[in-house]
Amino acid sequence: MNIYDSTDTNDLIVQINKLTPAKKPNWGKMSLDQMLTHLNVVYLMAFTDKDTPSNSVAKFLLKLIIKKGVVVPKPNPKNGRTEPQFIIKNAKNFDEEKKKLISYIEKVRDSGNSNFEGKESQSFDPLTAEEWNVLFAKHMEHHLTQFGI
């Protein structure tokens, strides 16, 4: 999937619109509304300074240990560890979170890959446009698969 491509993002939005509040996860602890919010946090972090690691040691460790697993096309494992800032504890409004997610997807697409080339990541320093693509696309695919889409 190419998050900068209109056809791919339109197909992704069709998939997201197949989600209904009745959907249950095939694995994991998140409810559907929590999963949508969890995905939104990743997009929020790409567009704001929220939750930036406070010291260079933390950022170095994230970059050294986590980055390779996040920005390579290999699928995320089921029931993998979720970093604390991405854990959603309370119930959220399904419709609002779904609309917000679609809006973020459209914002990334409309911004284009040139806007993401060398864009600072709060956890991993600058990423290439392709690394951002992999990060967003594989995370989305992982959670849509989690909910049977």
N, C-alpha and C positions, 0 to 999 in steps of 0.2 A: 504494500500500500504506500502511496505517495501522498503525504498530508498536504502537499502544496498543489496537488492536481484536483481540478474541479470534479472530474468524473469519479475519482476515488473518494473524495470527501462527500460527494452526493450519495454514493453507495454506502458509505459509513453512516451517514445520517439516516438513510433508509433502515439500516440495521438497528441503530439506536431507537428509532421509532417503533421497532418491533417489541421493545421492552414494555412490559406492563407491570403494575405494582404486584400482581400475583406471582411473578417469576421468582423462583427460589434458586439459590446457588447450587451448583453441582459439587462444589467444595468450598471450604473456607467459612469464616464467621460473619462476614459482612452481609447486611441486608442489601437489597437493590438500591434503596435511597442512599445508604452509606457508601456503596460502591460508586455511584454517580458523583457524590460529593468528593470522595477520594480521588477520582479522576480529575475533578475540577481543581483540586488543590495543586496538582502537578501543573496544570495550565496557569493557574494563578501565580505560581512561583516563577513561571517563565516570563510573566508580564509585570511582576512587582518585585520589591526587595524583601518581601515577607519571608521570615524564617531563614535568613542567611546564617550559615554557621559563624559563630562569633569569633573563632580563632583560626589561625592558619593551620594549626596542627590537625584540627577536626577536618578541615577542607582537604588537607593533604591525605589523610587516612581514607576519606570518602573517595577521593580521586584514585588512590592506589588500590583500594580493595573492591570498591563497588562499581566504579565506572565501567570496567570491561564487561561486566554482566548486564549493564543497563543499555549501552549504546552499540552492542553487536546484535545481529539479527537472530541469534539463538533465542527460542521462546523462553519466557519466564516459567520457572517450575511452579506446579500447584502447591499451595500451602506454604509458600516461601515467607520469610520473615519480612514484616512491614515495619519500616522506620517509624518511630513515634509520631513525627509531625504529619504522617499520612494516615494515622489511625483515626477513624471517625467514630466517636463513642455514642453520640445521640442520634435519634431518628431525625431525618430531614424531610422536606417536602419533595416528593418524587417529581412532580411536574415542574417545579421551579428548578431543581437540579438538572433535569433533563434539558430544559430550555437553555440553561446556563452552559451546559456541556456543548450543545449544538452551536451556541454563540461563540464559544472558544474555538471550536473546530473551524468555523467560518473565519474567525479572526486570523488564525494561523494561515489558512489557505489564502486569504486576501492579502496578508502581509507578504507572502511569497518567500521562497527560499533565500533570496538575497538578504532579507531582513534577519534571517536566522544564521547566516554564515558568520561565524566568529562571535555569535551572541553569547554573552556571559551566562553561565549556569550557576545558580547559587551553590550547588554542591560540587561541581566538577570543573570550574573555570570555563573558559570559552569552549563551545562545541562547534563543530562544522554543521552546516545545514543538514547533511546526511545523518549525522549523529542525532540531531534533534528529531529528524524524521523517524529514525529507528526508535528512539525513546518514546515518542508519542504513539506511534503505530503499534509497536509490540505491546505496550502497556494496555492500550485500548483493546487489542485483539485478545489478550490474556483475560481481561475482565468480561468481555462480551462472551467469550467461550465459557467462562465460569458460570454465566447465566444462560447458557444454552443458545446463544445467538451466533 
